[in-house]
Amino acid sequence: MCREPARACTARHFGFWISDFGLKGRPLRGPRGAGRPLRGSGGVGGLLLAGLLVFMTGCPPAASIAPTSRLEALQRVNDNVARVSQPVQCNGLVSFKFRDAKNKEHTFVACDAGLAFQAPRSLLFDVRHLGGVMAQFGSNAERYWVWTDVPDVRKLWWGEWRRIAAAAPGKLPIPPDALLDALMLRPLPESLEGAQLPVLRMEGDDQRLLFVRLGVDRQPAGLREIRLDPREPYQPLEIIDRLPDGAVAMRAYLSDYRRIGADGPLTPRRYVVYWPESGAEMRLDILKAALRSDLPADVFEFPAGWRSESEQIDAPPGGRPGLEKP
């Protein structure tokens, strides 16, 4: 259960829209203080803070125990995520914005969110307003899709996982595989494209796993950085995907890890994610989360009954361009 009332979460989403969504030309940034130490956290200020924590809680702050290897760093994360052994169902609040193919910006603030996930990549993420679903991100073992049902954009975009490399770039404001990675509900891989093992970089409390993507002729095709919490529960706090030129393709901030149930996995309850290339941004606050062994099998079915415009973004050469019906 969220530690703050839903009303407070809603107010925070409107504040987020004013400070982040409402500003043009601002530099890419995360939640205040993300990725950098608090000013005055060392020296006398740090001692005073530590003393205050001991006085209030009776315990000193948890010590940082650095991983001894990349394998240990991966295992800390994956031992926890592996406990997502059943489908997960969540409810919360989501705010997001994106630009469509005509470069028109769409913004949705403090909408109800319903999310279901089953490993390895079955996802249903509904965005609701006034009782109806106005957008959906989904995937199952064979397909992925996004649809919106608002007055000026009623359209379904979809593709097949086996052809994801052929998907037209820029068709989807939020890449389906990137969204799955940002949610951190499945284990980290030991390598990405090209089977290059990650490197563990540690600079004090800044501990990162660096994954290099290899493309044609095993040349670098991108980089993923995962900044880890140096203290328990040692889970990812930030995920950065970079293009070959170093530009940021995705930056995700994850925080407020809490258990599902009494002894379930620790999962993030707050996400702030940016996709700079498409101008898409999302803030998601999870208010309730539960493991659901009884989740119906048809939850992750492809929306074959869609009746408005539809486009297969990975249509093979010679196929009908656009307006494909699933």
N, C-alpha and C positions, 0 to 999 in steps of 0.2 A: 504494500500500500504506500502511496506517496506520502512523504513526511509532511508535506504542506497541502492545505486544502486545494481542491480543483480551482476554486476562485482565485487563489493566489497564483497558481500556475497560469491561469488565463491572463491575469494582470501582467505577469512577467512576460508572456508572449506579446502582448501589445507594446510593452516597453521595449522588447527586442525588435519589434517591427519599426518603432520610431528611431531607435538608435542604430540599427543595422540595415534593415530593409529600406528604410526611408532616406538613407544617405547615398548620394551619387558620388562616384569617383573616389570612394574611400579605399584605403589599402586593404588587402586581404588580411584579416585578423580573426582571432578566435575569441572565446570568452575572456573577459578581463583577467589578466594574470596568467593565462594559459601559456605554458612553455617557457616561463621565466620565473626566477625566484622573486619573492615579495621584497620590496624595498625595505631595507632595515632588518632583514631576517637574520643577519649575522651579527657578531659582536654583542654589545650590551643589549640591543633590541632582541636578538635571538635568545639570549639568556632570560630576559624578562618574559618573553613569550613562553619559553619552556617552563619557567617557574609558574606562570599563570595556569598552564595546562595541568601541571602536577597538582596545583591547589584545587582546581575545579574537578578533576577526574580522579585524583589520587594515583595516577600513573604517569610516567614520563612518556613523551612521544615515542612511537614505535621506531626502532632503529632500522636504518637502511642496510639490507644485506645484499650486496652486489652479487649477481650471478657469476659463476666461475667460467662459463662458456656459453656459446650460442645455443648449444643443446639444452643446457639448464634453463636459459631464458625462454626458449620455445616450450619446454616441458612445463614450466610454471603456468604459462598461458593455457596450453592445450590440456593439461590435467583438469583445469577448471571447466573449460568449454566442452570437454568430452562428457561432462555430466549432464549436458543437454541431450539426454537419452530419449526423451519423449517430445512430441510436438509442443511448442510454446505458443501461448495465446496472450496477447497484451492489449490493453486499452490505454489511451492517453490523449494528449493534445499535440497537434502538429501545425506549424506555420511553414510555408514554403513559397518560393517564387521561381519562375522560369520564363524564358523567352521562346516564343513559338517560331515556326519557319519563316514567318513574316516579320520577325524581330519585335513582335509585340510582347510586352511584359505582362505576366499574369501573377497576381499576388493573392495568397490565401492566408488568413491570420486566425490563430487559435481555433482551428477546426478539430472536431472529434476524430480520433484515429483508432482504427482497429487493425491489429497485426497478428498474423499467424505464421509460424515458421516450423518447418520440419527438415532436418538435415537430409541430404547435403545442400539442396538449393530450392526447396519448395517454399514459396513465399506468397502471402496475400496481404497487401497493405492497402486498406481502404481509407479514403479521406472523405469524411461525412460533414454535411452542413444541413441544418434544419431537417434532420431525420433521413436524408437521402444521401447516397454515395455519389460524389461528383468527380472523383478520380480514383484510379486503382493502379497499383504496381503489383505485378504478379509473375510467378514462374512455377514450373514444375520440372519433372525430369527431362522433358522434351522441348518445351517452349518457354519463352518469356514474353511479357507484354506490358504495355502501358495504355490506359485509356482515360480520357477526360470527357465529362458530360456537362459542360457549361455553355451558355448561350452562343458564344462565338467560337468555341472549339469542341466539337463533338466528333471524336475520332479515336480509333484504335490503331496503335502501332504494335507490331509483333514480329518475332523471329524465332529461329530454332537454335538451340545451343550448339548443335553440331556445325552450324554455319555462322557462328558469331563473328568469326574473322572476316566474313564477307559483308557484314552489316554496314550500311552506308553511314559514314561518320556524321555526327551532328543531328541525326534524326531523332534521337531520344535525348531529352534534357538531362536525364539522370540515367547513366548506363546501368543495366540491371545487375551485372556482376559487381560493379563498384558499390551499389547499394547494399548487396549482400555482404560484401567485405566490411563496409562501414558499420553495419549492425553488430558485428563481432559475436555472432551466435554459432559460428562454426570454427573448428580449429584452424590455426595458422598452418600453411603448407611449409614443408621443409625447403622448398624452392619454388620459384615462379617459372615463366617461360624460359627455356634454355637450361634448366636444371642446375643453375649456379647456386651454390650454398650461400646462405646469408652470412654477413659479418656482424659481430657484436661490437659496437662502439660505446665506450664509457668515458665520460668526462665528468667526474664527480657524480652528482645525482642524475645527470642527464645520460640515460641509458637507452640506446637505440639498436634495433635490428635493422640492417640495411640489406635489401634484396635487389639485386641487379637483374633486370629482364634482358634476355638475349634474343636478338632477332635473326635476320638473314646473315649468313656467314658468321654467326655467333658474335655479332657486333652489339654493343649496348643499345637497347631499345627503350629504356626507361629505368626508373628507380622507385622503390617503395621504402619509405622510412616508417618504422613503428616505434614511437617513443613509449617506453614502459614506465609504469609507476615504480620508483625505487623502493617503495614500502609495500607492505601487504595491502591488497592481495596480489600485487605484482602484475597487474593487467594493463593492457594498452590504454594510454591516455590520449594519444594522437596518432593518426595514420595519414601519411602524405604520399601521394602518388605523383611522380614527376615524369615529364616527357623527356626525350633524349636531349633537348636543349636546356633542361633544368626547370622549365616552366611548370607550375603546379597544375595538375589535372584534377586532383581531389585533395581536400584537406578536411579531415574529420576529427572532432574533439569528442571524447567519450568521458563521462564522469558519473559520480554517484552510483558506484557499483553496490548492489545489494542482492541478497540471496532470493531465489525463488523458493518459497516455502521455508521450512525450518532448516533443512540441510541440503537444499538444491544448489545449483550452480550460481555463481555471482555474475550478474549481468548489468550492463549500464542502464541507468534510468534517465539519462540526459544525453542528447546528441545535438551537436551543431556541425553541419556538414556544408562545404562549399565545393561547387564544380565551376571554376572560373571560366572555362572555355564557353560553356553554354549560358553562363550567368545564372545558374540554378543555385539555390540555397535552401536549406531545410533545418528547422529546429524541431526536435521531437522530445517530449517529456512523457515517460511511461508512468502512468498512475497505478496500474495493476498489472501483474504478470503471474501466470500460472502454467504449470506443466499439465498438458491435457492428453492423456492416453486415449481418451474417448473422442478425440476430434474426428468428425466424419471424413471419410476418404475423399469425398468429392469437393472438399473445401478448395483444393488447388486445381480444379478443373479449368481448362482454357475457356474463355468466354465465347464459345462458338456461336451463340445466339445473338451476337452483336449486330445491330441493324443499321448503324450509321456508317460513315466513311471508315475505311480500313486500309491499312498499308502494310505490306510485308517488307521490312527494311532490308532483308537479306535475299530478296528474290533472285533466283539464278539468271544468268544471261539468257536473253531470249524469252524470259517470262513476261507476263503483263506488268508493266511499270505502274506502281501506285494502285490505289483502289482495289487491291487484291482482297478477295473474300476468303476468310479462313475456312 
